[in-house]
Amino acid sequence: TTVPDWAAGFTVVPSAFKKSDMRVGGSIANEAMPALYGLLLNGDRILFKYFGYFSLGLEGGAYGTVPTEQKFFKGLFPLMYSFGPYAQYQLIFFNRQWVVPYARFRGEEVYYSFSYGVKDVKGFRTIMRADLGGMIFLNALDAGAGGDMDANYGIKRTYLLVSYSIAQELAGPDFSLNEYAIRAGFRFEY
């Protein structure tokens, strides 16, 4: 396959911001903050293709909760929207490498809006995030299917990715959006 110029993908965060309690002023009625999950979409331009791939891109998405019976937290999805630029480096030693280590650094602007009890909480937060992980080259598992994806859709490489994500909020007077989470998704290079 030829070397790709662009990439797109999506990431799922099954347990986002699990250490955060976004209820200003503390707990209400001893109800725990519902678990959040996220779905993020991204796209980037691969700029440097020697000794690995370096790319710049944008990522955006939404975080929300599953439906809950808790009186104070009904209807929270979508709770937060996120958008921001990122830089990514993939450590590629040879063509058709099965496992590709990667690092991604990004800044996120997060808009949140929700209500609980009689309080409405909304605003913006800036988060700096680092993802460290690995990608499994799926084309190597079935070369025929990989060739079909290239011929039919122009997708040269497909990866399954898993990363450990560390987020540090720049400022937050009421609650913290600092995070340590596992993220998983797919990356398509074309």
Salt bridges, closest charged atoms under 4 A:
ASP5 OD1 - ARG45 NH1 3.83
ASP5 OD1 - LYS49 NZ 2.23
ASP21 OD2 - ARG23 NH2 2.58
ASP44 OD2 - ARG187 NH1 2.85
GLU59 OE2 - ARG104 NH1 3.23
GLU59 OE1 - ARG106 NE 2.85
GLU108 OE2 - ARG106 NE 3.73
GLU108 OE2 - ARG129 NE 2.36
ASP131 OD2 - ARG106 NH1 2.96
GLU169 OE2 - ARG125 NH1 2.55
GLU179 OE1 - ARG129 NH1 2.68
GLU179 OE1 - ARG183 NH2 3.65
GLU189 OE2 - ARG187 NE 3.02
